Amino acid sequence: MSGAAPGRVALVGGGPGPLDLLTVRALRLLRAADVVIADRLGPAAEIRAELRPDALLVDVGKHPGHHPVPQERISALLVEHALAGRTVVRLKGGDPFVLGRGGEEVLACRAAGIEVEVVPGISSALAVPQAADVPVTHRGVAAGVHVVSGHDAAGPHGPSVATLAALADDTLTTVVLMGVGALPALVGAALAHGVPGERPVAIVENGHTPRQRTTRTTLERAVRAAEEAQVRSPAVIVIGEVARPGLLGAEPPALEEEPAVLGAGVLAGAPVGLPAVPLAPPVAPRAPSVASLAPTVGSADASTLVTGLSATGPGA
């Protein structure tokens, strides 16, 4: 396609996982795309049935401790395909601008003179706690939310001043994304900072899927509880009074294994069943358990409530 006019790029938020939680605009762009460059999380495994038969689907998914396609190469792929005149969708889990490195991809495209738009998605920071009946804000309980990456806690200097302040404020909720490996460091720093050990914690694995499981515990018992439950990523960690068991009554039942249906109503057309079509990502090692990452923090007789799957837990 030498000499062709440049194509365009759309960074599309895929939401927390189910295909039917995509926005209408996201689905329209996916159906029109020449190339889809997809993350591991979000609806990537279900998306093939919605693409054009000749569309190219590129898997750039990252696994814990295993990033086969570096971020710089992902940005380069967007530019290369767009410069070849193709319409490109970068399908990202959650929202592109919530700890998704979407800003870096926008900058790379604009530096190359490529038109780029950003389509919002439902962030897992909000949607995954909601799936487990954990409202990140609740009148009279929490009036604000602090969202942070687990990398914030796992750095050489520990959690930032802002994160420690949020953890210590009982009117705020702290939501940690990509934080399973960082949980020991986060808990240790929070307790050393004077955060009450009885602060409620909810760890929600595989939110909005039939494999969803919630471990409810407290800050001082969180590391031991996560180790005993064999918590694995992907998981969202919620720390704050909104994570207290029974805040909204009984938790909702787990999702059933059934295909999503799109194409009806405002999306037009006949309903389309969406079988799970794996993208065959590179083989990645199983995510490490919390226990292997740091010494246990907390009491050996931790009181823990695990709902969803059995205590053996899902794989990474």
ROTORSE-52978 format. One record per residue (C-alpha): residue number from 0; x negated, z, y. Coordinates in steps of 0.05 Angstrom, whole numbers. Layout:
# residues N
 num     px     pz     py
 NUM      X      Z      Y
...
# end
This chain:
# residues 316
 num     px     pz     py
   0      0      0      0
   1    -57    -14     48
   2    -33    -24    119
   3     34      7    105
   4     66     50    157
   5     56    124    144
   6    109    160    105
   7    134    229    121
   8    130    298     91
   9    184    352     84
  10    165    423     66
  11    226    446     27
  12    241    519     11
  13    264    522    -61
  14    293    592    -56
  15    286    646   -109
  16    296    602   -171
  17    365    576   -187
  18    375    504   -169
  19    444    518   -139
  20    413    564    -86
  21    379    504    -54
  22    406    482     13
  23    446    417     17
  24    391    386     60
  25    338    406      9
  26    375    372    -47
  27    387    309     -6
  28    312    303     10
  29    292    315    -63
  30    339    260    -87
  31    308    211    -37
  32    235    229    -48
  33    182    182    -75
  34    136    241    -91
  35    152    315   -103
  36     94    364   -102
  37    121    427   -133
  38    102    500   -140
  39    111    541   -203
  40    165    586   -173
  41    232    564   -145
  42    273    511   -182
  43    215    467   -203
  44    231    468   -277
  45    302    444   -265
  46    289    393   -212
  47    272    331   -254
  48    346    315   -268
  49    359    310   -193
  50    301    262   -176
  51    301    187   -176
  52    277    158   -243
  53    215    128   -210
  54    197    190   -169
  55    129    222   -182
  56    131    296   -197
  57     64    332   -185
  58     55    403   -211
  59      9    445   -166
  60     35    512   -189
  61     -8    574   -185
  62     -8    631   -236
  63    -36    701   -225
  64   -112    694   -225
  65   -107    620   -241
  66   -102    568   -185
  67   -118    500   -216
  68   -102    462   -153
  69   -133    495    -91
  70    -93    498    -27
  71   -140    449      7
  72   -126    398    -48
  73    -51    409    -42
  74    -54    393     32
  75    -97    332     18
  76    -46    307    -33
  77      9    311     20
  78    -33    270     68
  79    -56    219     17
  80     14    203     -8
  81     44    201     62
  82    -11    155     88
  83      6    108     30
  84     75    101     60
  85    112    147     12
  86    166    198     27
  87    139    265      3
  88    174    331    -11
  89    131    393    -18
  90    176    439    -59
  91    157    511    -48
  92    186    575    -78
  93    225    618    -29
  94    216    598     43
  95    157    555     66
  96    140    601    124
  97    147    669     88
  98     78    680     56
  99     81    609     31
 100     22    578     69
 101     71    527     97
 102     38    531    166
 103    -28    507    137
 104      7    446    106
 105     42    430    171
 106    -24    432    208
 107    -57    387    157
 108     -2    335    162
 109      0    335    238
 110    -76    329    242
 111    -69    265    201
 112    -13    239    247
 113     41    248    194
 114    112    267    212
 115    131    332    178
 116    194    375    177
 117    207    443    148
 118    271    459    110
 119    284    534    103
 120    296    566     36
 121    323    634     15
 122    262    680     14
 123    251    720    -49
 124    236    779     -3
 125    310    782     10
 126    342    748    -49
 127    307    782   -107
 128    323    853    -84
 129    394    831    -71
 130    400    805   -143
 131    384    876   -166
 132    434    909   -118
 133    379    931    -70
 134    398    915      2
 135    335    911     44
 136    375    940    102
 137    435    987     97
 138    472   1022    153
 139    450   1093    159
 140    392   1083    110
 141    345   1028    133
 142    348    987    197
 143    287    944    189
 144    243    908    138
 145    168    901    132
 146    148    842     87
 147     77    839     62
 148     34    803     11
 149      1    843    -44
 150    -65    815    -19
 151    -56    860     42
 152    -64    921     -2
 153   -117    893    -48
 154   -167    875      7
 155   -232    912     18
 156   -202    956     72
 157   -136    971     36
 158    -67    962     66
 159    -63    946    140
 160    -44    998    192
 161     23    964    200
 162     38    968    125
 163     19   1042    121
 164     63   1056    182
 165    121   1020    150
 166    113   1058     85
 167    113   1124    122
 168    176   1108    162
 169    237   1128    121
 170    281   1083    164
 171    243   1020    143
 172    241    981     78
 173    174    953     53
 174    180    891     10
 175    116    869    -26
 176    110    798    -53
 177     55    780   -103
 178     41    853   -109
 179     38    870   -183
 180    -37    870   -187
 181    -43    907   -121
 182      5    963   -139
 183    -48   1016   -156
 184    -85   1004    -91
 185    -21   1005    -51
 186      5   1068    -82
 187    -61   1104    -76
 188    -69   1086     -2
 189      4   1104     14
 190     -1   1173    -19
 191    -68   1186     16
 192    -34   1167     82
 193     19   1221     71
 194     77   1178     48
 195    123   1222      7
 196    113   1215    -68
 197    188   1216    -79
 198    199   1153    -38
 199    243   1108    -82
 200    213   1044   -112
 201    246    985   -146
 202    206    931   -181
 203    248    869   -195
 204    219    818   -244
 205    244    746   -251
 206    300    756   -200
 207    362    712   -204
 208    345    690   -275
 209    371    712   -343
 210    304    747   -352
 211    314    792   -291
 212    293    864   -302
 213    290    922   -253
 214    246    983   -259
 215    267   1040   -213
 216    219   1098   -201
 217    185   1134   -144
 218    121   1121   -106
 219     80   1175   -141
 220    103   1151   -210
 221    104   1076   -196
 222     37   1057   -228
 223     52   1095   -292
 224    123   1068   -294
 225    100    996   -284
 226     48   1004   -339
 227     97   1034   -388
 228    148    979   -374
 229     93    926   -378
 230    114    896   -312
 231     90    824   -302
 232     94    775   -245
 233    134    744   -214
 234    161    808   -187
 235    183    836   -119
 236    168    908   -103
 237    215    946    -57
 238    193   1013    -28
 239    242   1054     13
 240    307   1092     12
 241    347   1029     -3
 242    315   1028    -72
 243    348   1094    -91
 244    388   1086   -156
 245    463   1084   -146
 246    462   1067    -72
 247    513   1012    -82
 248    544   1040   -146
 249    532   1007   -213
 250    482    949   -216
 251    509    879   -229
 252    505    851   -300
 253    448    804   -318
 254    458    729   -310
 255    480    690   -371
 256    441    631   -399
 257    482    573   -374
 258    464    510   -334
 259    475    507   -260
 260    525    454   -236
 261    512    412   -175
 262    541    348   -149
 263    612    373   -138
 264    648    390    -73
 265    606    380    -11
 266    550    350    -52
 267    596    295    -79
 268    595    261   -146
 269    609    287   -216
 270    582    354   -238
 271    512    349   -266
 272    486    397   -318
 273    413    415   -306
 274    373    427   -369
 275    307    463   -360
 276    253    410   -359
 277    184    443   -359
 278    130    412   -315
 279     77    427   -367
 280     31    467   -321
 281    -40    481   -342
 282    -46    537   -392
 283    -57    602   -355
 284    -78    670   -381
 285    -24    723   -386
 286    -19    763   -322
 287    -56    830   -329
 288    -17    893   -335
 289    -19    943   -279
 290    -56    993   -324
 291   -115    945   -333
 292   -126    938   -258
 293   -136   1010   -235
 294   -134   1082   -260
 295    -65   1110   -268
 296    -35   1144   -207
 297     21   1193   -217
 298     50   1239   -269
 299     48   1225   -343
 300    121   1248   -349
 301    146   1196   -299
 302    221   1190   -295
 303    237   1116   -296
 304    300   1074   -300
 305    290   1004   -328
 306    350    957   -329
 307    354    886   -354
 308    307    867   -410
 309    276    912   -463
 310    216    953   -444
 311    168    903   -474
 312    179    860   -412
 313    174    785   -401
 314    110    746   -398
 315     80    721   -334
# end
